[in-house]
Amino acid sequence: MGMMLYFLFQRERDANLSDERDLKKVYDEVEARMRYRGFIIMELEQMFGNRVVHEALTPLRLCQEQDMQKMDFLREMGAARCYFAF
């Protein structure tokens, strides 16, 4: 009985570690995408100065804001997962 419980908990632990790696991978991808869009916005503002039409940058800023919200959600999921893992 003891070995059966050991293997059951070991399998669950391995699944949790795999989920944590997947969550971190998605978080890193979203963070990289958000930073990339931020650099694009910054470069366009530096390149064109005040001539940049703010309406043209609005979709990029909106996508960047959505990525920030997604990062917050992923961070909360990770915290909740750690809370319920034990």
Gaussian input, Z-matrix of N, CA and C with variables (Angstrom, degrees):
# hf/3-21g

backbone

0 1
 N
 C     1     B1
 C     2     B2     1     A1
 N     3     B3     2     A2     1     D1
 C     4     B4     3     A3     2     D2
 C     5     B5     4     A4     3     D3
 N     6     B6     5     A5     4     D4
 C     7     B7     6     A6     5     D5
 C     8     B8     7     A7     6     D6
 N     9     B9     8     A8     7     D7
 C    10    B10     9     A9     8     D8
 C    11    B11    10    A10     9     D9
 N    12    B12    11    A11    10    D10
 C    13    B13    12    A12    11    D11
 C    14    B14    13    A13    12    D12
 N    15    B15    14    A14    13    D13
 C    16    B16    15    A15    14    D14
 C    17    B17    16    A16    15    D15
 N    18    B18    17    A17    16    D16
 C    19    B19    18    A18    17    D17
 C    20    B20    19    A19    18    D18
 N    21    B21    20    A20    19    D19
 C    22    B22    21    A21    20    D20
 C    23    B23    22    A22    21    D21
 N    24    B24    23    A23    22    D22
 C    25    B25    24    A24    23    D23
 C    26    B26    25    A25    24    D24
 N    27    B27    26    A26    25    D25
 C    28    B28    27    A27    26    D26
 C    29    B29    28    A28    27    D27
 N    30    B30    29    A29    28    D28
 C    31    B31    30    A30    29    D29
 C    32    B32    31    A31    30    D30
 N    33    B33    32    A32    31    D31
 C    34    B34    33    A33    32    D32
 C    35    B35    34    A34    33    D33
 N    36    B36    35    A35    34    D34
 C    37    B37    36    A36    35    D35
 C    38    B38    37    A37    36    D36
 N    39    B39    38    A38    37    D37
 C    40    B40    39    A39    38    D38
 C    41    B41    40    A40    39    D39
 N    42    B42    41    A41    40    D40
 C    43    B43    42    A42    41    D41
 C    44    B44    43    A43    42    D42
 N    45    B45    44    A44    43    D43
 C    46    B46    45    A45    44    D44
 C    47    B47    46    A46    45    D45
 N    48    B48    47    A47    46    D46
 C    49    B49    48    A48    47    D47
 C    50    B50    49    A49    48    D48
 N    51    B51    50    A50    49    D49
 C    52    B52    51    A51    50    D50
 C    53    B53    52    A52    51    D51
 N    54    B54    53    A53    52    D52
 C    55    B55    54    A54    53    D53
 C    56    B56    55    A55    54    D54
 N    57    B57    56    A56    55    D55
 C    58    B58    57    A57    56    D56
 C    59    B59    58    A58    57    D57
 N    60    B60    59    A59    58    D58
 C    61    B61    60    A60    59    D59
 C    62    B62    61    A61    60    D60
 N    63    B63    62    A62    61    D61
 C    64    B64    63    A63    62    D62
 C    65    B65    64    A64    63    D63
 N    66    B66    65    A65    64    D64
 C    67    B67    66    A66    65    D65
 C    68    B68    67    A67    66    D66
 N    69    B69    68    A68    67    D67
 C    70    B70    69    A69    68    D68
 C    71    B71    70    A70    69    D69
 N    72    B72    71    A71    70    D70
 C    73    B73    72    A72    71    D71
 C    74    B74    73    A73    72    D72
 N    75    B75    74    A74    73    D73
 C    76    B76    75    A75    74    D74
 C    77    B77    76    A76    75    D75
 N    78    B78    77    A77    76    D76
 C    79    B79    78    A78    77    D77
 C    80    B80    79    A79    78    D78
 N    81    B81    80    A80    79    D79
 C    82    B82    81    A81    80    D80
 C    83    B83    82    A82    81    D81
 N    84    B84    83    A83    82    D82
 C    85    B85    84    A84    83    D83
 C    86    B86    85    A85    84    D84
 N    87    B87    86    A86    85    D85
 C    88    B88    87    A87    86    D86
 C    89    B89    88    A88    87    D87
 N    90    B90    89    A89    88    D88
 C    91    B91    90    A90    89    D89
 C    92    B92    91    A91    90    D90
 N    93    B93    92    A92    91    D91
 C    94    B94    93    A93    92    D92
 C    95    B95    94    A94    93    D93
 N    96    B96    95    A95    94    D94
 C    97    B97    96    A96    95    D95
 C    98    B98    97    A97    96    D96
 N    99    B99    98    A98    97    D97
 C   100   B100    99    A99    98    D98
 C   101   B101   100   A100    99    D99
 N   102   B102   101   A101   100   D100
 C   103   B103   102   A102   101   D101
 C   104   B104   103   A103   102   D102
 N   105   B105   104   A104   103   D103
 C   106   B106   105   A105   104   D104
 C   107   B107   106   A106   105   D105
 N   108   B108   107   A107   106   D106
 C   109   B109   108   A108   107   D107
 C   110   B110   109   A109   108   D108
 N   111   B111   110   A110   109   D109
 C   112   B112   111   A111   110   D110
 C   113   B113   112   A112   111   D111
 N   114   B114   113   A113   112   D112
 C   115   B115   114   A114   113   D113
 C   116   B116   115   A115   114   D114
 N   117   B117   116   A116   115   D115
 C   118   B118   117   A117   116   D116
 C   119   B119   118   A118   117   D117
 N   120   B120   119   A119   118   D118
 C   121   B121   120   A120   119   D119
 C   122   B122   121   A121   120   D120
 N   123   B123   122   A122   121   D121
 C   124   B124   123   A123   122   D122
 C   125   B125   124   A124   123   D123
 N   126   B126   125   A125   124   D124
 C   127   B127   126   A126   125   D125
 C   128   B128   127   A127   126   D126
 N   129   B129   128   A128   127   D127
 C   130   B130   129   A129   128   D128
 C   131   B131   130   A130   129   D129
 N   132   B132   131   A131   130   D130
 C   133   B133   132   A132   131   D131
 C   134   B134   133   A133   132   D132
 N   135   B135   134   A134   133   D133
 C   136   B136   135   A135   134   D134
 C   137   B137   136   A136   135   D135
 N   138   B138   137   A137   136   D136
 C   139   B139   138   A138   137   D137
 C   140   B140   139   A139   138   D138
 N   141   B141   140   A140   139   D139
 C   142   B142   141   A141   140   D140
 C   143   B143   142   A142   141   D141
 N   144   B144   143   A143   142   D142
 C   145   B145   144   A144   143   D143
 C   146   B146   145   A145   144   D144
 N   147   B147   146   A146   145   D145
 C   148   B148   147   A147   146   D146
 C   149   B149   148   A148   147   D147
 N   150   B150   149   A149   148   D148
 C   151   B151   150   A150   149   D149
 C   152   B152   151   A151   150   D150
 N   153   B153   152   A152   151   D151
 C   154   B154   153   A153   152   D152
 C   155   B155   154   A154   153   D153
 N   156   B156   155   A155   154   D154
 C   157   B157   156   A156   155   D155
 C   158   B158   157   A157   156   D156
 N   159   B159   158   A158   157   D157
 C   160   B160   159   A159   158   D158
 C   161   B161   160   A160   159   D159
 N   162   B162   161   A161   160   D160
 C   163   B163   162   A162   161   D161
 C   164   B164   163   A163   162   D162
 N   165   B165   164   A164   163   D163
 C   166   B166   165   A165   164   D164
 C   167   B167   166   A166   165   D165
 N   168   B168   167   A167   166   D166
 C   169   B169   168   A168   167   D167
 C   170   B170   169   A169   168   D168
 N   171   B171   170   A170   169   D169
 C   172   B172   171   A171   170   D170
 C   173   B173   172   A172   171   D171
 N   174   B174   173   A173   172   D172
 C   175   B175   174   A174   173   D173
 C   176   B176   175   A175   174   D174
 N   177   B177   176   A176   175   D175
 C   178   B178   177   A177   176   D176
 C   179   B179   178   A178   177   D177
 N   180   B180   179   A179   178   D178
 C   181   B181   180   A180   179   D179
 C   182   B182   181   A181   180   D180
 N   183   B183   182   A182   181   D181
 C   184   B184   183   A183   182   D182
 C   185   B185   184   A184   183   D183
 N   186   B186   185   A185   184   D184
 C   187   B187   186   A186   185   D185
 C   188   B188   187   A187   186   D186
 N   189   B189   188   A188   187   D187
 C   190   B190   189   A189   188   D188
 C   191   B191   190   A190   189   D189
 N   192   B192   191   A191   190   D190
 C   193   B193   192   A192   191   D191
 C   194   B194   193   A193   192   D192
 N   195   B195   194   A194   193   D193
 C   196   B196   195   A195   194   D194
 C   197   B197   196   A196   195   D195
 N   198   B198   197   A197   196   D196
 C   199   B199   198   A198   197   D197
 C   200   B200   199   A199   198   D198
 N   201   B201   200   A200   199   D199
 C   202   B202   201   A201   200   D200
 C   203   B203   202   A202   201   D201
 N   204   B204   203   A203   202   D202
 C   205   B205   204   A204   203   D203
 C   206   B206   205   A205   204   D204
 N   207   B207   206   A206   205   D205
 C   208   B208   207   A207   206   D206
 C   209   B209   208   A208   207   D207
 N   210   B210   209   A209   208   D208
 C   211   B211   210   A210   209   D209
 C   212   B212   211   A211   210   D210
 N   213   B213   212   A212   211   D211
 C   214   B214   213   A213   212   D212
 C   215   B215   214   A214   213   D213
 N   216   B216   215   A215   214   D214
 C   217   B217   216   A216   215   D215
 C   218   B218   217   A217   216   D216
 N   219   B219   218   A218   217   D217
 C   220   B220   219   A219   218   D218
 C   221   B221   220   A220   219   D219
 N   222   B222   221   A221   220   D220
 C   223   B223   222   A222   221   D221
 C   224   B224   223   A223   222   D222
 N   225   B225   224   A224   223   D223
 C   226   B226   225   A225   224   D224
 C   227   B227   226   A226   225   D225
 N   228   B228   227   A227   226   D226
 C   229   B229   228   A228   227   D227
 C   230   B230   229   A229   228   D228
 N   231   B231   230   A230   229   D229
 C   232   B232   231   A231   230   D230
 C   233   B233   232   A232   231   D231
 N   234   B234   233   A233   232   D232
 C   235   B235   234   A234   233   D233
 C   236   B236   235   A235   234   D234
 N   237   B237   236   A236   235   D235
 C   238   B238   237   A237   236   D236
 C   239   B239   238   A238   237   D237
 N   240   B240   239   A239   238   D238
 C   241   B241   240   A240   239   D239
 C   242   B242   241   A241   240   D240
 N   243   B243   242   A242   241   D241
 C   244   B244   243   A243   242   D242
 C   245   B245   244   A244   243   D243
 N   246   B246   245   A245   244   D244
 C   247   B247   246   A246   245   D245
 C   248   B248   247   A247   246   D246
 N   249   B249   248   A248   247   D247
 C   250   B250   249   A249   248   D248
 C   251   B251   250   A250   249   D249
 N   252   B252   251   A251   250   D250
 C   253   B253   252   A252   251   D251
 C   254   B254   253   A253   252   D252
 N   255   B255   254   A254   253   D253
 C   256   B256   255   A255   254   D254
 C   257   B257   256   A256   255   D255

   B1=1.4474
   B2=1.5283
   B3=1.3231
   B4=1.4572
   B5=1.5179
   B6=1.3362
   B7=1.4669
   B8=1.5212
   B9=1.3217
   B10=1.4589
   B11=1.5328
   B12=1.3328
   B13=1.4604
   B14=1.5231
   B15=1.3348
   B16=1.4583
   B17=1.5262
   B18=1.3270
   B19=1.4619
   B20=1.5253
   B21=1.3228
   B22=1.4601
   B23=1.5272
   B24=1.3217
   B25=1.4618
   B26=1.5277
   B27=1.3324
   B28=1.4571
   B29=1.5290
   B30=1.3096
   B31=1.4615
   B32=1.5371
   B33=1.3229
   B34=1.4681
   B35=1.5273
   B36=1.3325
   B37=1.4604
   B38=1.5194
   B39=1.3307
   B40=1.4628
   B41=1.5222
   B42=1.3258
   B43=1.4687
   B44=1.5239
   B45=1.3287
   B46=1.4653
   B47=1.5182
   B48=1.3236
   B49=1.4592
   B50=1.5213
   B51=1.3223
   B52=1.4595
   B53=1.5263
   B54=1.3338
   B55=1.4669
   B56=1.5197
   B57=1.3242
   B58=1.4604
   B59=1.5260
   B60=1.3259
   B61=1.4722
   B62=1.5256
   B63=1.3321
   B64=1.4661
   B65=1.5217
   B66=1.3192
   B67=1.4578
   B68=1.5217
   B69=1.3179
   B70=1.4670
   B71=1.5237
   B72=1.3251
   B73=1.4608
   B74=1.5293
   B75=1.3277
   B76=1.4693
   B77=1.5234
   B78=1.3289
   B79=1.4618
   B80=1.5241
   B81=1.3293
   B82=1.4652
   B83=1.5228
   B84=1.3345
   B85=1.4632
   B86=1.5243
   B87=1.3197
   B88=1.4676
   B89=1.5235
   B90=1.3255
   B91=1.4619
   B92=1.5257
   B93=1.3227
   B94=1.4641
   B95=1.5271
   B96=1.3210
   B97=1.4654
   B98=1.5267
   B99=1.3313
   B100=1.4590
   B101=1.5258
   B102=1.3166
   B103=1.4685
   B104=1.5247
   B105=1.3218
   B106=1.4598
   B107=1.5271
   B108=1.3256
   B109=1.4688
   B110=1.5225
   B111=1.3161
   B112=1.4650
   B113=1.5152
   B114=1.3318
   B115=1.4621
   B116=1.5230
   B117=1.3261
   B118=1.4676
   B119=1.5249
   B120=1.3244
   B121=1.4649
   B122=1.5195
   B123=1.3298
   B124=1.4558
   B125=1.5261
   B126=1.3299
   B127=1.4622
   B128=1.5260
   B129=1.3255
   B130=1.4645
   B131=1.5228
   B132=1.3242
   B133=1.4625
   B134=1.5213
   B135=1.3350
   B136=1.4598
   B137=1.5212
   B138=1.3207
   B139=1.4533
   B140=1.5282
   B141=1.3183
   B142=1.4583
   B143=1.5242
   B144=1.3008
   B145=1.4595
   B146=1.5156
   B147=1.3228
   B148=1.4634
   B149=1.5157
   B150=1.3151
   B151=1.4597
   B152=1.5264
   B153=1.3245
   B154=1.4671
   B155=1.5269
   B156=1.2913
   B157=1.4586
   B158=1.5252
   B159=1.3182
   B160=1.4621
   B161=1.5196
   B162=1.3243
   B163=1.4610
   B164=1.5244
   B165=1.3335
   B166=1.4660
   B167=1.5311
   B168=1.3223
   B169=1.4659
   B170=1.5283
   B171=1.3065
   B172=1.4650
   B173=1.5290
   B174=1.3516
   B175=1.4778
   B176=1.5286
   B177=1.3407
   B178=1.4683
   B179=1.5220
   B180=1.3142
   B181=1.4653
   B182=1.5291
   B183=1.3233
   B184=1.4626
   B185=1.5294
   B186=1.3269
   B187=1.4745
   B188=1.5213
   B189=1.3252
   B190=1.4576
   B191=1.5336
   B192=1.3243
   B193=1.4620
   B194=1.5289
   B195=1.3275
   B196=1.4669
   B197=1.5248
   B198=1.3329
   B199=1.4617
   B200=1.5273
   B201=1.3423
   B202=1.4656
   B203=1.5243
   B204=1.3331
   B205=1.4580
   B206=1.5281
   B207=1.3280
   B208=1.4617
   B209=1.5301
   B210=1.3499
   B211=1.4592
   B212=1.5247
   B213=1.3347
   B214=1.4647
   B215=1.5247
   B216=1.3344
   B217=1.4631
   B218=1.5293
   B219=1.3323
   B220=1.4644
   B221=1.5216
   B222=1.3238
   B223=1.4610
   B224=1.5301
   B225=1.3446
   B226=1.4625
   B227=1.5283
   B228=1.3355
   B229=1.4672
   B230=1.5210
   B231=1.3246
   B232=1.4570
   B233=1.5164
   B234=1.3296
   B235=1.4613
   B236=1.5250
   B237=1.3268
   B238=1.4646
   B239=1.5227
   B240=1.3282
   B241=1.4558
   B242=1.5226
   B243=1.3300
   B244=1.4659
   B245=1.5274
   B246=1.3211
   B247=1.4651
   B248=1.5232
   B249=1.3348
   B250=1.4572
   B251=1.5290
   B252=1.3211
   B253=1.4632
   B254=1.5260
   B255=1.3224
   B256=1.4631
   B257=1.4728
   A1=111.13
   A2=115.80
   A3=120.52
   A4=112.35
   A5=116.84
   A6=120.32
   A7=110.91
   A8=116.78
   A9=120.25
   A10=109.80
   A11=116.77
   A12=120.47
   A13=110.83
   A14=116.26
   A15=120.46
   A16=110.51
   A17=117.78
   A18=120.72
   A19=111.78
   A20=116.61
   A21=120.48
   A22=110.40
   A23=116.76
   A24=120.40
   A25=111.65
   A26=116.84
   A27=119.41
   A28=110.23
   A29=117.53
   A30=121.57
   A31=110.21
   A32=116.20
   A33=120.29
   A34=110.61
   A35=116.38
   A36=120.16
   A37=110.96
   A38=117.30
   A39=120.91
   A40=111.48
   A41=117.14
   A42=120.76
   A43=110.47
   A44=116.79
   A45=120.23
   A46=111.20
   A47=117.44
   A48=120.45
   A49=110.96
   A50=116.79
   A51=120.78
   A52=110.66
   A53=116.61
   A54=120.50
   A55=110.95
   A56=116.43
   A57=120.65
   A58=110.71
   A59=117.26
   A60=120.52
   A61=110.72
   A62=116.67
   A63=120.24
   A64=110.90
   A65=116.75
   A66=121.08
   A67=110.70
   A68=116.90
   A69=120.69
   A70=110.64
   A71=117.25
   A72=120.93
   A73=110.81
   A74=117.02
   A75=120.81
   A76=109.85
   A77=117.53
   A78=122.02
   A79=110.56
   A80=116.97
   A81=120.67
   A82=111.72
   A83=117.23
   A84=120.52
   A85=111.33
   A86=116.72
   A87=120.39
   A88=109.93
   A89=116.86
   A90=120.65
   A91=110.97
   A92=117.41
   A93=120.87
   A94=110.92
   A95=116.90
   A96=120.91
   A97=110.56
   A98=116.78
   A99=120.74
   A100=110.84
   A101=117.03
   A102=120.37
   A103=111.55
   A104=116.76
   A105=121.10
   A106=110.23
   A107=116.49
   A108=119.64
   A109=110.69
   A110=117.14
   A111=120.56
   A112=111.55
   A113=116.95
   A114=120.18
   A115=111.41
   A116=116.91
   A117=120.18
   A118=109.91
   A119=117.11
   A120=120.80
   A121=110.38
   A122=116.73
   A123=120.95
   A124=111.29
   A125=117.24
   A126=120.72
   A127=111.56
   A128=117.11
   A129=119.86
   A130=111.22
   A131=116.85
   A132=119.86
   A133=111.11
   A134=117.76
   A135=120.49
   A136=111.45
   A137=116.69
   A138=121.16
   A139=111.80
   A140=115.97
   A141=119.26
   A142=113.53
   A143=117.43
   A144=121.04
   A145=112.29
   A146=115.96
   A147=120.97
   A148=112.30
   A149=117.09
   A150=119.66
   A151=112.44
   A152=116.74
   A153=119.37
   A154=108.65
   A155=114.96
   A156=119.81
   A157=107.48
   A158=116.04
   A159=120.12
   A160=111.93
   A161=116.60
   A162=119.08
   A163=110.98
   A164=116.36
   A165=119.93
   A166=111.20
   A167=116.52
   A168=120.26
   A169=112.43
   A170=117.16
   A171=120.57
   A172=112.91
   A173=119.60
   A174=117.98
   A175=113.30
   A176=116.84
   A177=119.37
   A178=110.87
   A179=116.33
   A180=119.63
   A181=111.23
   A182=116.59
   A183=120.62
   A184=110.75
   A185=116.78
   A186=120.44
   A187=111.11
   A188=115.99
   A189=119.90
   A190=110.19
   A191=117.40
   A192=121.30
   A193=110.84
   A194=117.14
   A195=120.38
   A196=110.87
   A197=116.80
   A198=119.88
   A199=111.25
   A200=117.01
   A201=119.79
   A202=110.56
   A203=116.44
   A204=120.10
   A205=110.93
   A206=116.28
   A207=120.03
   A208=110.50
   A209=116.89
   A210=120.10
   A211=110.67
   A212=117.05
   A213=120.12
   A214=110.87
   A215=115.88
   A216=120.47
   A217=110.85
   A218=116.83
   A219=120.32
   A220=111.09
   A221=116.86
   A222=120.87
   A223=110.09
   A224=116.61
   A225=120.38
   A226=111.00
   A227=116.93
   A228=119.99
   A229=110.68
   A230=116.38
   A231=120.08
   A232=111.90
   A233=116.33
   A234=120.17
   A235=110.49
   A236=116.91
   A237=120.22
   A238=110.71
   A239=116.64
   A240=120.40
   A241=110.48
   A242=116.49
   A243=119.86
   A244=110.73
   A245=116.47
   A246=120.61
   A247=111.32
   A248=116.46
   A249=120.05
   A250=113.16
   A251=117.62
   A252=120.05
   A253=111.31
   A254=116.76
   A255=118.88
   A256=111.66
   D1=-39.01
   D2=-179.37
   D3=-63.81
   D4=-41.80
   D5=179.23
   D6=-66.68
   D7=-36.30
   D8=-179.82
   D9=-64.21
   D10=-43.90
   D11=177.75
   D12=-65.21
   D13=-39.46
   D14=178.76
   D15=-58.77
   D16=-48.82
   D17=-178.79
   D18=-67.67
   D19=-35.23
   D20=178.15
   D21=-63.78
   D22=-48.10
   D23=-179.79
   D24=-69.52
   D25=-33.84
   D26=177.67
   D27=-65.76
   D28=-41.42
   D29=178.54
   D30=-63.82
   D31=-41.27
   D32=178.88
   D33=-65.85
   D34=-40.87
   D35=178.42
   D36=-63.44
   D37=-43.17
   D38=178.22
   D39=-62.78
   D40=-38.44
   D41=177.48
   D42=-65.63
   D43=-39.97
   D44=178.35
   D45=-64.95
   D46=-40.64
   D47=178.05
   D48=-64.89
   D49=-38.70
   D50=177.45
   D51=-64.58
   D52=-42.26
   D53=177.47
   D54=-62.17
   D55=-39.73
   D56=179.87
   D57=-64.27
   D58=-41.44
   D59=178.08
   D60=-64.31
   D61=-42.29
   D62=179.16
   D63=-63.81
   D64=-42.03
   D65=179.50
   D66=-63.85
   D67=-41.89
   D68=178.74
   D69=-65.54
   D70=-38.65
   D71=179.15
   D72=-62.61
   D73=-45.98
   D74=178.62
   D75=-63.50
   D76=-42.88
   D77=179.22
   D78=-59.82
   D79=-45.15
   D80=179.66
   D81=-64.05
   D82=-38.43
   D83=178.37
   D84=-65.09
   D85=-42.91
   D86=179.66
   D87=-66.58
   D88=-40.73
   D89=179.13
   D90=-63.34
   D91=-42.72
   D92=178.72
   D93=-64.02
   D94=-41.39
   D95=179.06
   D96=-64.38
   D97=-40.12
   D98=179.60
   D99=-65.34
   D100=-43.47
   D101=178.41
   D102=-64.95
   D103=-39.25
   D104=179.37
   D105=-61.54
   D106=-45.26
   D107=177.78
   D108=-64.05
   D109=-37.49
   D110=177.23
   D111=-62.00
   D112=-41.40
   D113=177.63
   D114=-65.85
   D115=-38.34
   D116=177.98
   D117=-62.49
   D118=-46.50
   D119=179.26
   D120=-60.54
   D121=-45.64
   D122=-178.88
   D123=-62.86
   D124=-43.61
   D125=179.61
   D126=-64.26
   D127=-41.61
   D128=178.62
   D129=-64.27
   D130=-40.33
   D131=178.28
   D132=-66.28
   D133=-39.36
   D134=178.35
   D135=-69.96
   D136=-38.60
   D137=-176.41
   D138=-68.75
   D139=-43.92
   D140=-174.14
   D141=-105.38
   D142=-7.69
   D143=178.09
   D144=59.94
   D145=-131.82
   D146=-178.12
   D147=-75.97
   D148=-10.74
   D149=-178.10
   D150=-76.78
   D151=-10.54
   D152=-179.63
   D153=-67.15
   D154=126.58
   D155=176.69
   D156=-75.88
   D157=121.63
   D158=-176.35
   D159=-65.52
   D160=-25.48
   D161=177.16
   D162=-66.14
   D163=-28.61
   D164=179.48
   D165=-72.48
   D166=-30.10
   D167=-179.08
   D168=-89.11
   D169=-12.24
   D170=-177.66
   D171=-58.00
   D172=-45.68
   D173=178.50
   D174=-61.09
   D175=-37.52
   D176=177.93
   D177=-65.85
   D178=-42.66
   D179=178.95
   D180=-65.76
   D181=-37.20
   D182=177.85
   D183=-64.22
   D184=-44.09
   D185=177.34
   D186=-63.13
   D187=-38.69
   D188=178.86
   D189=-65.21
   D190=-40.35
   D191=177.49
   D192=-64.26
   D193=-40.53
   D194=177.53
   D195=-63.67
   D196=-38.41
   D197=177.01
   D198=-64.98
   D199=-37.86
   D200=176.81
   D201=-62.35
   D202=-42.29
   D203=178.33
   D204=-64.47
   D205=-39.19
   D206=179.01
   D207=-65.78
   D208=-38.75
   D209=177.67
   D210=-64.25
   D211=-41.17
   D212=177.19
   D213=-61.26
   D214=-42.65
   D215=179.02
   D216=-62.67
   D217=-44.51
   D218=179.66
   D219=-65.06
   D220=-37.47
   D221=177.88
   D222=-64.39
   D223=-42.34
   D224=177.62
   D225=-64.76
   D226=-39.28
   D227=178.06
   D228=-62.38
   D229=-42.03
   D230=178.89
   D231=-63.95
   D232=-41.17
   D233=178.90
   D234=-66.60
   D235=-41.65
   D236=179.22
   D237=-66.76
   D238=-37.72
   D239=179.56
   D240=-64.54
   D241=-40.99
   D242=177.67
   D243=-66.15
   D244=-35.92
   D245=-179.68
   D246=-66.07
   D247=-42.77
   D248=-176.46
   D249=-87.44
   D250=-7.60
   D251=-178.98
   D252=-71.92
   D253=-23.77
   D254=-176.74
   D255=-111.00

